[in-house]
Amino acid sequence: MPMRAPRIALCAAALLAAVPAVASQAGHGRLTPTFIARAHGTLVASAVATAPPYGADASGGADCTPALQRALDAVANDGGGVVYLPPGRYRVDGALRIGYAVALAGAGAPGARPAERPATLLLAAGPPTDRPLLDLSAAEGAVMDLGIAYPNQWPDDVVAYPFAISGRMLQVRNVTLLNAFNGLEMTAAGGCVVDGLRGTVLRRGVLAPDSTEFSWMRDVRFSNAWWESWSRALSGADMGRERCRALDAFTRRHLVALELGRIDGMAIDGLEAPDAAVPVRIEKGPHVQQHAVFGYGGVARGLPARRQEFGWDPWYYGMHYADVDEVPEARGLVRRAAPLPAPARRDAGSFVDVGAPPYEAAGDGAADDTSTIEAALRHAGARGGGTVYLRPGVYRVTRPLVVPTGVELRGALGIGKARSYRESCALLADFGASTLEPRLAPALLTLDPRAGVRGLELLWAGQTYGAEPPRPFPFALRGRGPGIWAVDLLIVNATRGIDLATHRCDGHVVSGVWATAYEEGLVVGGGSRGGWLERVTISYGPWSESARRPAGATAEDRDAVAAYHRAHSVHFTFGDCEGESAWGLCGFDPRVHFRFREEAGRGCLRASFWLSMLDVADRTLIEADAGEEIAFVGLFGTGGRDRVHNWVEVAPGFRGPLRVYAKTIQQSFVNHPYRWRPGQVLLYDAPSAATNRPTSASASAPGSRPSAATDRDPRTVWAAPRGSWLQVDLGRTMRIGRFGVESAGLFGDASGNVTEAELRVSADGRTFRRVAVVRSYGQPWADRPVEPVTARWVRLYPVCGGDGAVRVATFSVHEARSAHGSPVAAAAAR
């Protein structure tokens, strides 16, 4: 199995070409911000589209395209921020460009039911063109809290509009598409977030042809009920029975709700498409060459069972994506939803603009803004809480800052960022390079109880880049009590990221964070209880692709950054904590991704990690020295450079169990026996068609039984003389699309691993033909796709190393997904 090319190189080639690194545009922030308190949280807008000088009409009568574009361009030229659309209808006869680090935000969008209507609605009233309605190709843009409708679209006279939203490294949050022909196109799906996308779509719901970076998709619901319930509001009349029938007929013939190509790590959590011809389609695009890396690599939950998977295309380094829905032990598991954190006061009088008198921070990256920001934070804290706002710019600070209780320090960014191709709103720490004990020293930002930070970049002025070792700076962020939050942050070049262990931080919320942390990423402990972590990603990408890289930095310098990170960084550390709930944690190429350690005689207790994606590690993915009742629900893990260590390492002191529900692990990472006591680690994979079916063998060793290979317990082993075969009656004729073998070497002597296995199939149980061969190259786990073949009986002919005797822990056979679906649906999908 070939080792993966470094993700950073792939991402840089794809993204920097479109968004070249440019010099910092510090000192922007000329636009006067507007504080907006909404029912579902606060918002700070750099421009309100209906206000002067933009004057967008909110009645739906006049074309707002020029006015909205002026507002979007003004915010982009100001360094990024939010363009706010108050409640109303905005007719758009053209197309809109959303610039780098700009978010277009409405007043709110509906929840999960069609009857809940968006307060802000874009009316795409112009004729179809070759441009999307909302173009986010500039990267790092967002569309939030609004609806989109096409007033000239009818079920019995369908117009083929382009995508409503299209772009790269984008975020779509809480958006309703009431009757779009094409919904969302992620031209490069890396670094994308889709969280709450719903409505009626006619042809394509979400298209993601390829990616070279992590992405997340949650709560996507497509149904014809949205358009039907909104027909009167849009056109003045109900849709009527005949048009409802026409709508149903069209989508059931043409709609592909989710189409995936070559995807390099995507977590999908919840997709509904009851009216689609094809709810899920996975196929290599024509521009992607057939090689070891293609298809959907990731982990999913809540996907429709009806899927099209073409040929071998769903495969990714030989890994079938992890599907939590297929694991019976995972049914009934519930993830705690994170609360929506907010400052103690949300009235207009609690808003403090650090760029306005009496503070007037420079934000130019040169002047010292420390005293100014400190004064604003103290002022807000003394008044019982509020929002302290930093306009776009780079704010140089020369000593640590403390955010008081009840206060949120908020940057201009409406969302978080994955990369800093241009610094939009950043705190530049110009201190700490000579700290004697950096782990104990004050952090750049300390959050007092019930305080938070949102929408900022954090970076260190003196951090080295290249062959010289990084400077041992203190933590970028530290919690100092319960109820703290850190949301939508980019930590560019830290030695240490977020510390939630020095102090007990009950109920913390960390969400939407990308970070480079050379040594420690996120540390949770100190007795913390009941915290939430969502979409936290740690890699060396933010620093390697930053606009702040030194001029003249070379590929060798970048490689040195990667090498240090690989040798030293531990991304997620959990000590004395209880009840941690995490979703979508990701990392690339550290020494260790997850470390569960002892702290003051205690470990991590009752923690759950949902849909984690851990890509390459120098040592191991999960290292458990202490802890109890830890669950990974959906785990995607690739690569491994250290050939001594496995993807999970458990110390004798770990009480366990560590439960893993639905894993997909690159086979090259399963490179020696699992070394844990029974009960310390429990693996729950999807049952196969062979599970607990009648099993026989040509021969078996004394005391061995053939059914030990089909009982879902890899610790039980079917042993037999060299040349023996294993046969399973599947109970019915089915189309087989995948088979796998786990060796007894998983828990014992790896010299007896299956080195080669041949699959033969039969329709009558007498005549068998060979359909596939899998080679494990000495590893204890082999899994591969099969060109779909119909059979009821299957036989496994294994060849083992060592003394040649057969030892098989698990033999799995999986039914093929539909290769084409119905002929009508397949033709429509193309």
ZAMARGU-4260 file (C-alpha; in steps of 0.2 Angstrom, whole numbers, plus 5000, padded with zeros to 4 digits):
<rodrens>
0) 5000/5000/5000 | 5008/5016/4995 | 5010/5030/5008 | 5000/5045/5006 | 5007/5061/4999
5) 5007/5075/5012 | 4990/5083/5012 | 4998/5100/5014 | 5006/5099/4997 | 4990/5094/4988
10) 4980/5108/4997 | 4993/5121/4993 | 4993/5116/4974 | 4974/5117/4973 | 4971/5132/4984
15) 4985/5144/4983 | 4983/5144/4964 | 4966/5152/4966 | 4970/5163/4982 | 4988/5168/4981
20) 4996/5172/4998 | 4996/5191/4999 | 5004/5204/5011 | 4994/5208/5026 | 4981/5222/5024
25) 4982/5227/5042 | 4975/5244/5047 | 4958/5241/5037 | 4942/5242/5047 | 4936/5258/5041
30) 4918/5253/5040 | 4908/5257/5055 | 4901/5240/5063 | 4883/5237/5068 | 4879/5226/5083
35) 4864/5215/5080 | 4855/5204/5093 | 4845/5190/5086 | 4835/5176/5095 | 4849/5164/5090
40) 4864/5174/5094 | 4873/5190/5091 | 4880/5196/5075 | 4892/5211/5071 | 4890/5217/5053
45) 4903/5228/5044 | 4889/5233/5032 | 4870/5233/5033 | 4864/5231/5015 | 4848/5241/5017
50) 4857/5256/5025 | 4866/5270/5016 | 4877/5270/5005 | 4870/5254/4999 | 4851/5255/5000
55) 4846/5238/4995 | 4827/5237/4993 | 4820/5224/5005 | 4802/5223/4998 | 4807/5212/4983
60) 4801/5224/4970 | 4818/5232/4964 | 4833/5223/4958 | 4846/5223/4972 | 4860/5216/4963
65) 4871/5232/4962 | 4867/5237/4980 | 4872/5220/4987 | 4887/5219/4977 | 4893/5236/4983
70) 4891/5231/5001 | 4900/5214/4997 | 4914/5223/4989 | 4916/5236/5002 | 4917/5223/5016
75) 4930/5213/5005 | 4940/5228/5002 | 4939/5232/5021 | 4948/5216/5025 | 4933/5205/5027
80) 4918/5203/5039 | 4899/5202/5038 | 4886/5209/5026 | 4869/5209/5035 | 4853/5207/5026
85) 4839/5212/5038 | 4822/5203/5037 | 4814/5205/5020 | 4815/5200/5002 | 4829/5205/4990
90) 4827/5203/4971 | 4843/5198/4963 | 4842/5198/4944 | 4861/5195/4942 | 4874/5186/4951
95) 4884/5190/4967 | 4903/5188/4971 | 4907/5185/4989 | 4925/5190/4992 | 4938/5182/5003
100) 4934/5181/5022 | 4916/5189/5018 | 4900/5182/5025 | 4883/5186/5018 | 4871/5184/5033
105) 4852/5185/5035 | 4841/5187/5050 | 4837/5169/5051 | 4832/5153/5042 | 4820/5140/5046
110) 4823/5124/5056 | 4819/5106/5051 | 4801/5109/5045 | 4794/5117/5029 | 4782/5128/5039
115) 4797/5137/5047 | 4801/5151/5034 | 4817/5161/5033 | 4816/5180/5038 | 4828/5185/5024
120) 4825/5178/5007 | 4834/5181/4991 | 4823/5180/4975 | 4834/5174/4960 | 4823/5183/4947
125) 4835/5184/4933 | 4837/5172/4918 | 4849/5157/4919 | 4867/5161/4915 | 4883/5151/4917
130) 4887/5159/4934 | 4881/5154/4951 | 4869/5165/4960 | 4882/5166/4975 | 4900/5164/4969
135) 4912/5160/4983 | 4927/5155/4973 | 4938/5168/4982 | 4938/5156/4997 | 4934/5157/5015
140) 4917/5165/5012 | 4901/5160/5019 | 4882/5161/5017 | 4872/5160/5033 | 4854/5162/5040
145) 4844/5165/5024 | 4833/5157/5011 | 4835/5157/4992 | 4820/5156/4980 | 4817/5156/4961
150) 4801/5165/4958 | 4801/5160/4939 | 4803/5142/4942 | 4788/5130/4940 | 4787/5111/4942
155) 4779/5109/4925 | 4791/5122/4916 | 4808/5118/4924 | 4822/5131/4921 | 4839/5124/4922
160) 4847/5137/4933 | 4866/5136/4938 | 4870/5132/4956 | 4863/5143/4969 | 4879/5143/4979
165) 4896/5138/4972 | 4914/5140/4978 | 4929/5133/4987 | 4934/5133/5006 | 4916/5139/5010
170) 4904/5138/5024 | 4885/5136/5022 | 4876/5138/5038 | 4857/5137/5041 | 4852/5140/5023
175) 4835/5135/5014 | 4834/5132/4995 | 4815/5134/4992 | 4815/5128/4974 | 4833/5128/4966
180) 4837/5118/4951 | 4855/5115/4957 | 4859/5118/4975 | 4877/5119/4982 | 4893/5115/4972
185) 4909/5114/4982 | 4922/5115/4967 | 4935/5110/4979 | 4927/5103/4995 | 4942/5104/5006
190) 4940/5115/5021 | 4921/5117/5018 | 4907/5117/5031 | 4889/5113/5027 | 4879/5114/5043
195) 4860/5116/5041 | 4855/5115/5022 | 4838/5111/5017 | 4824/5114/5005 | 4818/5108/4988
200) 4831/5105/4974 | 4827/5098/4957 | 4843/5092/4949 | 4858/5092/4961 | 4857/5095/4979
205) 4876/5095/4984 | 4890/5091/4972 | 4908/5088/4979 | 4919/5082/4965 | 4935/5082/4974
210) 4945/5088/4989 | 4962/5087/4997 | 4957/5093/5015 | 4945/5089/5028 | 4927/5095/5027
215) 4911/5092/5036 | 4892/5091/5031 | 4878/5090/5044 | 4859/5091/5044 | 4856/5091/5025
220) 4837/5089/5021 | 4829/5089/5004 | 4811/5087/5002 | 4798/5093/4990 | 4787/5098/5005
225) 4797/5115/5006 | 4792/5121/4989 | 4774/5115/4991 | 4772/5124/5008 | 4779/5140/5001
230) 4770/5141/4984 | 4757/5153/4990 | 4770/5164/4998 | 4780/5165/4982 | 4767/5165/4969
235) 4751/5170/4978 | 4743/5153/4974 | 4744/5135/4981 | 4754/5124/4969 | 4739/5113/4966
240) 4738/5094/4964 | 4744/5093/4946 | 4760/5103/4949 | 4764/5093/4965 | 4763/5078/4955
245) 4774/5086/4941 | 4787/5091/4955 | 4787/5073/4962 | 4789/5065/4945 | 4804/5077/4940
250) 4814/5075/4956 | 4811/5056/4957 | 4818/5055/4939 | 4832/5068/4940 | 4837/5073/4957
255) 4854/5067/4964 | 4854/5074/4982 | 4872/5071/4986 | 4886/5067/4973 | 4904/5064/4979
260) 4919/5061/4969 | 4937/5059/4975 | 4935/5065/4993 | 4950/5066/5005 | 4941/5066/5022
265) 4923/5071/5024 | 4912/5069/5039 | 4894/5067/5034 | 4881/5067/5048 | 4863/5067/5043
270) 4856/5067/5025 | 4838/5066/5020 | 4831/5065/5002 | 4815/5055/5001 | 4810/5063/4984
275) 4827/5060/4975 | 4830/5048/4961 | 4847/5045/4968 | 4850/5050/4987 | 4868/5047/4987
280) 4880/5044/4972 | 4899/5041/4973 | 4909/5041/4957 | 4926/5046/4952 | 4925/5061/4941
285) 4932/5061/4923 | 4946/5073/4928 | 4952/5061/4942 | 4964/5047/4936 | 4961/5029/4942
290) 4974/5026/4955 | 4976/5021/4974 | 4967/5037/4979 | 4950/5039/4973 | 4932/5039/4979
295) 4924/5044/4996 | 4936/5044/5010 | 4928/5048/5027 | 4915/5043/5040 | 4896/5045/5039
300) 4880/5043/5049 | 4862/5046/5044 | 4865/5042/5025 | 4851/5035/5015 | 4852/5017/5012
305) 4849/5020/4993 | 4866/5024/4986 | 4875/5022/4969 | 4893/5017/4971 | 4901/5015/4954
310) 4913/5001/4951 | 4928/5003/4963 | 4926/5021/4965 | 4920/5022/4983 | 4937/5016/4988
315) 4951/5027/4996 | 4968/5019/4999 | 4959/5002/4999 | 4947/5009/5013 | 4928/5008/5013
320) 4921/5023/5021 | 4915/5020/5039 | 4896/5019/5041 | 4890/5021/5058 | 4872/5016/5053
325) 4878/4999/5048 | 4884/4995/5066 | 4870/4988/5077 | 4879/4992/5093 | 4879/5010/5088
330) 4860/5011/5087 | 4853/5021/5101 | 4869/5031/5105 | 4865/5049/5106 | 4877/5064/5105
335) 4874/5079/5116 | 4872/5095/5106 | 4883/5109/5111 | 4874/5125/5118 | 4875/5142/5109
340) 4887/5152/5119 | 4884/5171/5121 | 4890/5186/5132 | 4880/5190/5148 | 4873/5206/5140
345) 4867/5207/5122 | 4859/5224/5122 | 4866/5238/5111 | 4873/5247/5126 | 4884/5232/5129
350) 4894/5233/5113 | 4911/5240/5113 | 4920/5245/5097 | 4938/5245/5100 | 4941/5255/5084
355) 4930/5269/5089 | 4933/5283/5102 | 4939/5283/5116 | 4949/5268/5111 | 4954/5269/5093
360) 4965/5255/5092 | 4977/5256/5077 | 4975/5238/5070 | 4990/5241/5058 | 5001/5227/5065
365) 5014/5240/5071 | 5007/5250/5084 | 5005/5243/5102 | 4986/5240/5104 | 4988/5231/5121
370) 4982/5245/5133 | 4968/5250/5121 | 4961/5232/5121 | 4964/5230/5139 | 4954/5245/5143
375) 4939/5240/5132 | 4939/5223/5140 | 4939/5230/5158 | 4925/5242/5153 | 4914/5228/5146
380) 4918/5218/5162 | 4914/5232/5174 | 4897/5234/5165 | 4892/5216/5168 | 4897/5209/5151
385) 4895/5212/5133 | 4904/5211/5116 | 4921/5219/5113 | 4924/5220/5095 | 4939/5221/5084
390) 4937/5228/5066 | 4947/5220/5052 | 4966/5223/5055 | 4981/5216/5064 | 4982/5220/5083
395) 4999/5219/5090 | 4999/5215/5109 | 5015/5215/5120 | 5008/5206/5135 | 4994/5193/5139
400) 4976/5198/5138 | 4962/5193/5150 | 4944/5192/5144 | 4933/5196/5159 | 4918/5186/5165
405) 4902/5189/5154 | 4912/5196/5140 | 4915/5190/5122 | 4931/5196/5113 | 4925/5196/5095
410) 4933/5198/5078 | 4926/5204/5062 | 4925/5187/5054 | 4908/5180/5053 | 4915/5162/5052
415) 4931/5154/5056 | 4945/5151/5043 | 4955/5136/5038 | 4970/5147/5031 | 4976/5164/5032
420) 4980/5168/5014 | 4977/5186/5020 | 4976/5191/5038 | 4958/5198/5041 | 4956/5201/5059
425) 4971/5195/5070 | 4979/5196/5087 | 4998/5197/5084 | 5007/5192/5100 | 5024/5201/5101
430) 5030/5193/5118 | 5034/5177/5126 | 5049/5171/5115 | 5061/5170/5130 | 5048/5163/5143
435) 5057/5151/5155 | 5042/5139/5158 | 5031/5142/5143 | 5018/5129/5148 | 5015/5138/5165
440) 5016/5156/5158 | 5001/5166/5155 | 4993/5163/5138 | 4990/5175/5124 | 4972/5175/5129
445) 4965/5169/5146 | 4946/5167/5147 | 4938/5170/5164 | 4923/5160/5169 | 4908/5162/5156
450) 4919/5172/5144 | 4923/5169/5126 | 4932/5173/5110 | 4925/5172/5092 | 4930/5176/5074
455) 4949/5179/5076 | 4966/5174/5070 | 4979/5171/5084 | 4997/5172/5079 | 5015/5174/5086
460) 5026/5188/5079 | 5042/5179/5083 | 5038/5161/5078 | 5052/5154/5067 | 5049/5145/5051
465) 5060/5132/5043 | 5075/5122/5049 | 5077/5132/5065 | 5067/5124/5079 | 5051/5133/5084
470) 5051/5145/5099 | 5043/5138/5114 | 5029/5150/5116 | 5015/5149/5130 | 4998/5143/5125
475) 4988/5153/5113 | 4972/5152/5123 | 4968/5146/5141 | 4952/5144/5150 | 4951/5149/5168
480) 4934/5143/5174 | 4917/5136/5169 | 4907/5141/5154 | 4921/5147/5143 | 4920/5147/5124
485) 4931/5148/5109 | 4922/5148/5092 | 4928/5151/5074 | 4946/5154/5077 | 4962/5151/5067
490) 4978/5148/5077 | 4991/5151/5064 | 5008/5147/5071 | 5007/5142/5090 | 5019/5130/5099
495) 5004/5126/5111 | 4986/5129/5106 | 4972/5128/5119 | 4974/5124/5137 | 4958/5118/5147
500) 4968/5108/5160 | 4977/5121/5170 | 4960/5126/5178 | 4944/5117/5179 | 4933/5122/5164
505) 4916/5114/5166 | 4904/5116/5151 | 4917/5123/5139 | 4913/5125/5121 | 4927/5124/5107
510) 4920/5125/5090 | 4926/5129/5072 | 4945/5130/5076 | 4959/5127/5064 | 4976/5127/5072
515) 4995/5124/5070 | 5002/5118/5086 | 5020/5112/5086 | 5019/5103/5102 | 5002/5103/5111
520) 4986/5106/5102 | 4971/5105/5113 | 4973/5099/5131 | 4958/5095/5142 | 4959/5091/5161
525) 4960/5099/5177 | 4944/5090/5183 | 4934/5098/5169 | 4916/5091/5167 | 4904/5091/5153
530) 4913/5100/5139 | 4909/5101/5120 | 4921/5101/5106 | 4916/5103/5088 | 4926/5104/5071
535) 4943/5106/5079 | 4957/5103/5067 | 4975/5103/5070 | 4989/5102/5057 | 5004/5112/5051
540) 4993/5118/5036 | 4988/5135/5043 | 5007/5140/5046 | 5014/5132/5030 | 5001/5141/5019
545) 5000/5157/5029 | 5003/5174/5021 | 5015/5177/5036 | 5028/5164/5030 | 5045/5173/5028
550) 5048/5180/5011 | 5058/5168/5001 | 5053/5152/5011 | 5057/5137/5002 | 5049/5119/5000
555) 5064/5113/5011 | 5058/5126/5025 | 5040/5119/5023 | 5047/5101/5025 | 5056/5106/5041
560) 5040/5113/5048 | 5031/5097/5044 | 5045/5087/5051 | 5046/5096/5068 | 5027/5095/5069
565) 5027/5076/5065 | 5040/5072/5078 | 5033/5082/5093 | 5015/5087/5091 | 5001/5078/5101
570) 4985/5085/5094 | 4972/5081/5107 | 4976/5077/5126 | 4963/5071/5139 | 4968/5070/5157
575) 4956/5072/5172 | 4940/5076/5163 | 4922/5068/5162 | 4908/5069/5150 | 4917/5076/5136
580) 4907/5076/5120 | 4916/5079/5103 | 4911/5079/5085 | 4921/5081/5070 | 4939/5082/5077
585) 4952/5081/5064 | 4971/5081/5063 | 4985/5078/5050 | 5002/5071/5053 | 5007/5073/5071
590) 5017/5062/5082 | 5000/5056/5091 | 4983/5062/5087 | 4974/5057/5103 | 4982/5054/5120
595) 4973/5049/5136 | 4984/5051/5150 | 4984/5050/5169 | 4982/5067/5179 | 4982/5067/5198
600) 4978/5049/5198 | 4963/5051/5187 | 4960/5049/5168 | 4947/5053/5155 | 4930/5046/5160
605) 4914/5044/5150 | 4919/5053/5134 | 4912/5051/5116 | 4920/5056/5100 | 4909/5057/5085
610) 4915/5056/5067 | 4933/5059/5070 | 4946/5059/5055 | 4964/5056/5059 | 4975/5057/5044
615) 4993/5050/5046 | 5003/5050/5062 | 5022/5047/5065 | 5018/5035/5080 | 5000/5031/5082
620) 4982/5038/5081 | 4976/5034/5098 | 4987/5031/5114 | 4978/5027/5130 | 4987/5026/5146
625) 4973/5030/5158 | 4954/5032/5156 | 4938/5023/5157 | 4922/5022/5146 | 4928/5031/5130
630) 4919/5029/5114 | 4924/5033/5096 | 4908/5033/5085 | 4914/5033/5067 | 4933/5034/5065
635) 4943/5037/5049 | 4962/5034/5051 | 4976/5033/5038 | 4994/5031/5036 | 5008/5027/5049
640) 5026/5030/5048 | 5032/5021/5063 | 5031/5002/5058 | 5033/4997/5077 | 5016/5005/5083
645) 4998/5001/5078 | 4984/5013/5076 | 4978/5011/5094 | 4990/5008/5108 | 4984/5004/5125
650) 4994/5003/5142 | 4991/4991/5155 | 4984/5005/5167 | 4970/5009/5155 | 4954/5003/5163
655) 4944/5004/5147 | 4934/5000/5138 | 4939/5010/5123 | 4924/5007/5111 | 4926/5010/5093
660) 4910/5009/5082 | 4913/5009/5063 | 4931/5012/5059 | 4940/5013/5043 | 4959/5011/5045
665) 4972/5011/5031 | 4978/4994/5031 | 4996/4999/5031 | 4993/5005/5049 | 4988/4988/5055
670) 5006/4982/5056 | 5008/4972/5072 | 4997/4962/5084 | 4985/4972/5095 | 4992/4972/5113
675) 4978/4974/5125 | 4969/4964/5138 | 4952/4957/5134 | 4939/4971/5138 | 4951/4985/5136
680) 4947/4989/5118 | 4930/4984/5110 | 4929/4985/5091 | 4911/4985/5083 | 4912/4984/5064
685) 4897/4982/5052 | 4891/4964/5051 | 4894/4956/5034 | 4883/4945/5024 | 4893/4930/5031
690) 4890/4934/5049 | 4883/4920/5059 | 4878/4911/5042 | 4880/4892/5041 | 4899/4890/5039
695) 4909/4874/5034 | 4927/4870/5030 | 4937/4857/5020 | 4946/4854/5036 | 4949/4861/5053
700) 4962/4860/5067 | 4957/4850/5082 | 4946/4861/5093 | 4944/4874/5080 | 4927/4878/5072
705) 4924/4886/5055 | 4911/4898/5063 | 4924/4906/5072 | 4928/4916/5056 | 4911/4923/5054
710) 4906/4928/5072 | 4912/4946/5072 | 4924/4942/5086 | 4942/4943/5079 | 4949/4935/5095
715) 4941/4919/5089 | 4950/4910/5076 | 4947/4896/5063 | 4963/4886/5061 | 4966/4873/5048
720) 4980/4864/5038 | 4988/4872/5024 | 4977/4872/5008 | 4960/4872/5017 | 4945/4882/5012
725) 4931/4890/5021 | 4913/4890/5014 | 4898/4901/5019 | 4880/4899/5013 | 4874/4917/5013
730) 4856/4911/5014 | 4850/4920/4998 | 4857/4925/4981 | 4865/4942/4982 | 4876/4954/4973
735) 4893/4954/4981 | 4904/4969/4980 | 4917/4968/4994 | 4926/4955/5004 | 4939/4955/5018
740) 4950/4945/5029 | 4957/4948/5047 | 4971/4937/5052 | 4974/4928/5069 | 4990/4939/5069
745) 4979/4954/5075 | 4980/4947/5093 | 4995/4935/5091 | 5010/4930/5081 | 5010/4941/5065
750) 5021/4928/5056 | 5005/4918/5053 | 4995/4932/5044 | 4986/4929/5029 | 4997/4934/5014
755) 4984/4930/5000 | 4966/4926/5000 | 4956/4920/4985 | 4937/4922/4984 | 4926/4910/4974
760) 4908/4910/4972 | 4894/4899/4967 | 4875/4899/4963 | 4872/4881/4967 | 4884/4877/4980
765) 4893/4864/4969 | 4902/4874/4955 | 4913/4888/4961 | 4923/4901/4951 | 4936/4913/4956
770) 4931/4931/4956 | 4945/4940/4966 | 4961/4939/4975 | 4967/4950/4989 | 4985/4952/4995
775) 4989/4958/5012 | 5008/4961/5010 | 5011/4953/5028 | 4998/4964/5037 | 4984/4956/5047
780) 4970/4965/5038 | 4965/4965/5020 | 4949/4972/5013 | 4945/4975/4994 | 4931/4979/4982
785) 4925/4966/4970 | 4917/4970/4953 | 4899/4965/4958 | 4895/4947/4956 | 4879/4937/4960
790) 4881/4922/4971 | 4873/4913/4986 | 4888/4902/4992 | 4906/4909/4994 | 4922/4901/4998
795) 4938/4908/5005 | 4955/4900/5000 | 4968/4908/5012 | 4987/4907/5011 | 4996/4911/5027
800) 5014/4915/5031 | 5025/4907/5044 | 5022/4888/5045 | 5009/4889/5032 | 4994/4883/5043
805) 4978/4893/5040 | 4973/4905/5054 | 4958/4916/5050 | 4950/4928/5063 | 4937/4936/5052
810) 4930/4932/5034 | 4918/4946/5028 | 4907/4947/5013 | 4897/4963/5009 | 4883/4966/4997
815) 4886/4978/4983 | 4878/4994/4982 | 4868/4998/4966 | 4880/5001/4952 | 4867/5010/4941
820) 4851/5010/4950 | 4836/5011/4938 | 4840/5014/4920 | 4830/5030/4920 | 4838/5036/4936
825) 4856/5032/4930 | 4853/5041/4914 | 4845/5056/4922 | 4860/5057/4935 | 4872/5059/4921
</rodrens>
